[in-house]
């Protein structure tokens, strides 16, 4: 074969390969959907929530059913039937971070919550988190992982770390801050290192609060102990994640449970 034709042949092969991949994806997508949905249609309140969602262009920042923007969190499965009605009222009224204040009234906020509950019932945008076969009290979750590490390694905690763990439990920090994941009301995972988690920075946040987090008037010694505990967690994060999965007897992940997505409403 003439050497001058080799680049052309490679381009043709690459083009045909791309066309074959496109054809396969098209066949899979069009044979999988549309499926017949058994979900009931939106009721009046949910329809009003959908109208407000569209009128205020919420999907420019938030995703539902896998579609939308990335400035805000995915809201497909953020609100369920057990979510308190007023959970996001403050944010909808006053805004938070890059989210503007919409100043919705009570009826409008209730409609949006009703719509998001309907979205949660009718679809899933992200693969579900690995389930746990063992129930854990969220307030004590991080402490239980710590105890698992002590049993596994045989090394007791330093006194300052133990005191920090006691501060964590006494103030019920685990009610919002979940180990190795985003927690309630967008509470960050404190096992990851922040840009600035010095004692001084922690004292400013704890004493004045931030967003949904109330102010905790802790003494300097308590904050230093809490700082030591969180630094201990952060420095062993990889090992503690493994211990946590083992403690919770995580279910095995399967790609077959990940759904295709469709936005009909």
N, C-alpha and C positions, 0 to 999 in steps of 0.2 A: 504494500500500500504506500502511496505517495505520502511523504511526511507532511506535506502542506495540507493534506486533507484530515489529518488526525485531530486538530482542534475542532474542525467542523463536525466530525463524527462524534466527539465527546459532547458537544453542545446538543446535538440531536438526541443522543442517549439521555442526557440530563433533562431535556424538554419532554421526551416521552415518559420518563420516570415521574416527572411532576404531574403530567396529565393523568397517569395511572393512579397516583396518590389522590388527586382531586376527584377522579371518578369513584374511587373506593369510598372516600369520605362522603361524597354526595349520596351514594347508594345507602350507606349506613344511616345517614341523617334522615333521608326521605322515607326509608322503610320503618324507622323507629317512631316517627311522629308524622302526622298528628295521631295521638291516641285518644280514645274516648274518655272523657273525664267524668267521674262520678261526683265531683265536688259541686255543692249547691252554688247557685249564682249569688253574687253579692247582695246583701240586704240594703235597705235604704241608708243606714248609718255608714256602712262600709262603702257604698257608692259615693257618699259625700266625702269620705276620707280619700277615696281615689281622685275625686275632682280636685280637692285641695292639694293632693300630691302632685297632680299634673299642673295645676294653675301656678304653683310656686316652684315648679321645675326642680323638685327634690332629687330627681334621678340624675341631674347633672353632677351631683356630688356623691349620691348614695346608690349602691347597686341593689336591685331585687331580681330574683330569678337569674342571676348571673349577668345582668345587663345594667349599665349605668356608669357613673363616675367613680373615681378613686380618692377624692378628697376626704370623704367621710366614711364611716364603717358600713359594711354590708348590712342591710336591714331585713333581709329575707326572713331570717329566723331569730331576730332580736327580741320580738315581743310575742309571748305565748299567752295561753289562757290563765297562767298563774302569775303573770307580770302585774304588779299593782298598777291601778289605773293612773296614778299620779307620778309614775317613775320618771317619765321624760317631760312632764309638764313644765318644769323649770327651764329646761333647755329650749323647748318650743317657744316659750314666752320670752326668754332673755338672751338666747343664743349661747354659744360656747366656742371659744377659739375662733376658727375660721367660719363657723356657722353663724349667720346673722340672726338677730332677734326678729321673730315673725309677729309677736304680739297677738297670738291666737287667743280667742275666748275659750271658755270651758267647753262649749259644744263642739267647737272646731277641733280642739285637742282630743276630745273623746272620739270624734269621727276618725281622726288620723290613727289613733290607737286601735280602733276597731278594724280599720283597713289593714294595718300591719299584722294584726292577729289573723285575719283572713289569708294574708300572704304566707304567714308561717304555716297555716294548715294546708295550703295548696301546693307548696313547693319547697325545694331546698336548693340553695345556691351553692353552698360549699359542702364538701364531703363532711359527714358527721364526725365529731371528734371520737377518738377511740373510747369506747365505753368501759366502765369499770364494773366488775362483778362484786366489788366490796364497797359498801356505803361508807363515806367518811364525813364527819362533821367539818364543814368548811372552816370554822373558826380554829380548829385544831389541826387542820391538814398539814401545814408546814411543820408544826411541832412533831407530828407523827412521822414525817419523813426524816426529821432530825434524829428522832429516837431510833428509827430503822438504821440510820448511818452509824450511830453509836453501837448498836447491837452487832452490825455487820463488821465493823472495824475493830471493836473492842477499845476504842479510844474515847475517854470521857470528854465532855465539852469543857473549855476553859471557863472560869468563873464569870468573866465579862460577857461571854457568849450566852451562858445560861441566864444571866440577868437580862440580857436583851430579849431572849426568848420569852421570859416572864413578862416583859413589857409588851411584847407582841400579843400574847394571850390575854393579858389584863385589859388591853384596849381594843380587843376583838378586831385587829387589823385584817384577819383572814376573812371577815364577812364580805369584804370587797376585793381585797388583793389575793388572787388565786395563784398558787404555785405554777410557774412555767406556762402561764396563759393569761390573756386579758380577762379581767374580772368584771364584777358588776359595775354598771355606770362607767364603763371604759377605764376602770382602775388598772394601772399598768402592772406588769409582772415585775415585782421588786427583786426577783432573783437575778435579773440582768443588770449589768452595771450601767448606771446613768452617766451622763457627761460630767455631772457634778453631784456627788452624793457625800460631800464632806459633812462633818458634824454641824458646821455653821449653816450650810444650805438646808440640811434636814430640819434644823431648829426653826428656820424661817418658814418652811412649809407647814410644819406641825403646829407652830404657834398661831399662824394666820389662816390656815386652811388653803385649799385650792380647788376650784370647781365644785364638785359634789362633796369633796372631802371636808369635814368640819375641822375646826381648830382644836388641837389637843395641847393644853397648857402643861407640857411635861417639863420636868427639871433638866438641867444640863446633864446630870449623871445618867438619868433615864435615856436621854437622847444618845449619849455616847454609847451606852450599852446596846441600844437598838441598832445603832450604826455598826457596832462590832458584829452583831448577829447577822445583819444583812450582808456585810462584807464576807462573813464566814460562808453564808449560803452561796453568794456569787462566786467565790473562789472554788467551790466544789459543785457547781451547777450541773456539769455533765454527769458526774457520778450520782448525784441526787435524782436526776431525771430517770436514770435506770432503776434506782431503788424505788422511786415512786411508781413506775410502771409495774414493777414486780409486786409491790405492796397492794396495788389496786387490782392485780390480775387482769390487766388490760385485754380486751378482746382483740383477736387478730384482724388486721386490716385487709380488705379485699377490694380490688378495683371494680369488681362486678356490681358493687352496691352504689357506685357513683352514678347518679342519674344524668340523662340528657336534660337540657333546659328548654323551656318554652314560655314565652310571655304572651298571654292571650287577653288579659283584662285591661 
